[in-house]
Amino acid sequence: MTYQAYFVEEAETGVTASWVSKEDTDLPEGDVLIEVAYSSVNYKDALSANGNRGVTREYPHTPGIDAAGRVISSSVDQYSAGDEVVVFGYDLGMNTAGGFGQKIRVPASWVLKKPSGLTLAETMSWGTAGFTAALSIQKLERAGIVPEKGPVLVTGATGGVGSVAVALLSKLGFSVVAVSGKAEQTEWLKSLGAAEVVSRDTVLALKGKAMAKPLYQAAVDTVGGDMVSAIIPQLQPEGAITTCGMIAGVKFEASVFPFILRGVSLLGVDSVEIPRADKQSVLDKAAGPWKLEGLEAMTTEVGQSGLADVLAKVLNGQGTGRYRVNLNKD
Ligand SMILES: NC(=O)c1ccc[n+]([C@@H]2O[C@H](COP(=O)([O-])OP(=O)(O)OC[C@H]3O[C@@H](n4cnc5c(N)ncnc54)[C@H](OP(=O)(O)O)[C@@H]3O)[C@@H](O)[C@H]2O)c1
């Protein structure tokens, strides 16, 4: 049976990408064959679609680290034809053909059951970026961060992880300070729930300081690099910062003083290789107590023809909110 997939190939001038017809036999071995209805666009997808070998070792390749759809067939009892399922992370879309194809075949250990509180489309409005925001906030809560203790900073606030973090923290009662390089999106960030919006440069001005005025209880950092360095000295005693991304850099410098004099914590967030039970738990939370009523309004849906433009936007840090891919739309 044929299906359509976004196929990235190497050419002499770089990589090229187009929608092509593929056969089921082109898919890798696996337990569960899934008809993908929706995917989403994340920064990692933009890297993979652009030939980044840190993400995807071999081309040609179909990216898409997220997929939501219906089971066509399964070799394990756990799943049956027609089940609505979600896959995010593990090797999907990295070196395994991903959600930018109308079909995927994956190990059963990667497959999550779609909770009844979300539609297939809504799960992909969350996508890896949204789930990473939720995992970051879960880590902060476990570190003792509560709304009464002070504001929480969110960097890369207009991006996929950042915008969901702003909306979710605000829903949970936190006072959110959004950090953004897009001054023109200030009102939009406030509409998501940010109490205040500050520029990247305002925060980065503190880079290299050992200690600074403790303005924030916590931070969800999505960009890495100097931003982490600048935030650590601004955390309150027993505060915490999560780090998940590297769009602004992979290294940072920090003094030990905020750690030993204020007891602050640096918490890493991984959404890719965590146990399936933890992924299912965050998906269920997104469908229940953490359901974001405003998420659809933060999501732009594109069909096959709109995908390349969105990937370019996200690669250049120009994305805003979440991007969902409807695999059955032109
Ligand atoms: N650890 C994990 O499991 C995991 C999961 C998901 C994502 N990630 C990582 O998290 C990061 C964010 O992902 P995303 O999907 O939210 O990406 P995204 O949608 O592209 O958003 C990134 C945002 O970062 C800001 N930004 C861009 N360039 C910047 C720069 N040079 N310096 C400072 N800020 C910059 C921009 O927001 P403003 O203009 O508002 O500042 C941009 O919209 C990526 O590095 C991604 O790989 C990691």
The ligand as a MOL file (V3000), in Angstrom:
LIG
                    3D

  0  0  0     0  0            999 V3000
M  V30 BEGIN CTAB
M  V30 COUNTS 48 52 0 0 0
M  V30 BEGIN ATOM
M  V30 1 N 15.4750 17.9980 26.1730 0
M  V30 2 C 14.4300 17.6470 25.4440 0
M  V30 3 O 13.8850 16.5500 25.5570 0
M  V30 4 C 13.8660 18.6450 24.4780 0
M  V30 5 C 12.5470 18.5270 24.0160 0
M  V30 6 C 12.0310 19.5450 23.1890 0
M  V30 7 C 12.8390 20.6000 22.7950 0
M  V30 8 N 14.1290 20.6390 23.2130 0 CHG=1
M  V30 9 C 15.0020 21.7460 22.8480 0
M  V30 10 O 14.4750 22.9320 23.4110 0
M  V30 11 C 14.7800 24.0400 22.5830 0
M  V30 12 C 13.5000 24.7970 22.2510 0
M  V30 13 O 12.6730 23.9520 21.4640 0
M  V30 14 P 11.3760 24.5500 20.7790 0
M  V30 15 O 10.6910 23.4290 20.1040 0
M  V30 16 O 10.6550 25.4030 21.7490 0 CHG=-1
M  V30 17 O 12.0580 25.4910 19.6800 0
M  V30 18 P 11.4230 26.7520 18.9450 0
M  V30 19 O 9.9480 26.5860 18.8010 0
M  V30 20 O 12.2430 26.9620 17.7490 0
M  V30 21 O 11.6400 27.9500 19.9740 0
M  V30 22 C 12.8930 28.3820 20.3610 0
M  V30 23 C 12.7940 29.8460 20.7930 0
M  V30 24 O 14.0540 30.2270 21.3560 0
M  V30 25 C 14.2610 31.6180 21.1510 0
M  V30 26 N 15.5590 31.7930 20.4920 0
M  V30 27 C 15.8610 31.5420 19.1900 0
M  V30 28 N 17.1550 31.7790 18.9560 0
M  V30 29 C 17.6740 32.2170 20.1170 0
M  V30 30 C 18.9740 32.6590 20.5140 0
M  V30 31 N 20.0030 32.6770 19.6640 0
M  V30 32 N 19.1640 33.0510 21.8030 0
M  V30 33 C 18.1400 33.0260 22.6790 0
M  V30 34 N 16.8790 32.6240 22.3630 0
M  V30 35 C 16.6590 32.2220 21.1020 0
M  V30 36 C 13.0960 32.1040 20.2960 0
M  V30 37 O 12.1060 32.6130 21.1900 0
M  V30 38 P 12.0190 34.1860 21.5550 0
M  V30 39 O 12.1360 34.9010 20.2530 0
M  V30 40 O 10.6850 34.3370 22.2070 0
M  V30 41 O 13.1750 34.4910 22.4680 0
M  V30 42 C 12.5690 30.8430 19.6740 0
M  V30 43 O 11.2260 30.9560 19.2870 0
M  V30 44 C 15.5050 23.4800 21.3610 0
M  V30 45 O 16.8990 23.5850 21.5510 0
M  V30 46 C 15.0870 22.0210 21.3550 0
M  V30 47 O 16.0080 21.1970 20.7160 0
M  V30 48 C 14.6560 19.6800 24.0520 0
M  V30 END ATOM
M  V30 BEGIN BOND
M  V30 1 1 1 2
M  V30 2 2 2 3
M  V30 3 1 2 4
M  V30 4 1 4 5
M  V30 5 2 4 48
M  V30 6 2 5 6
M  V30 7 1 6 7
M  V30 8 2 7 8
M  V30 9 1 8 9
M  V30 10 1 8 48
M  V30 11 1 9 10
M  V30 12 1 9 46
M  V30 13 1 10 11
M  V30 14 1 11 12
M  V30 15 1 11 44
M  V30 16 1 12 13
M  V30 17 1 13 14
M  V30 18 2 14 15
M  V30 19 1 14 16
M  V30 20 1 14 17
M  V30 21 1 17 18
M  V30 22 2 18 19
M  V30 23 1 18 20
M  V30 24 1 18 21
M  V30 25 1 21 22
M  V30 26 1 22 23
M  V30 27 1 23 24
M  V30 28 1 23 42
M  V30 29 1 24 25
M  V30 30 1 25 26
M  V30 31 1 25 36
M  V30 32 1 26 27
M  V30 33 1 26 35
M  V30 34 2 27 28
M  V30 35 1 28 29
M  V30 36 1 29 30
M  V30 37 2 29 35
M  V30 38 1 30 31
M  V30 39 2 30 32
M  V30 40 1 32 33
M  V30 41 2 33 34
M  V30 42 1 34 35
M  V30 43 1 36 37
M  V30 44 1 36 42
M  V30 45 1 37 38
M  V30 46 2 38 39
M  V30 47 1 38 40
M  V30 48 1 38 41
M  V30 49 1 42 43
M  V30 50 1 44 45
M  V30 51 1 44 46
M  V30 52 1 46 47
M  V30 END BOND
M  V30 END CTAB
M  END
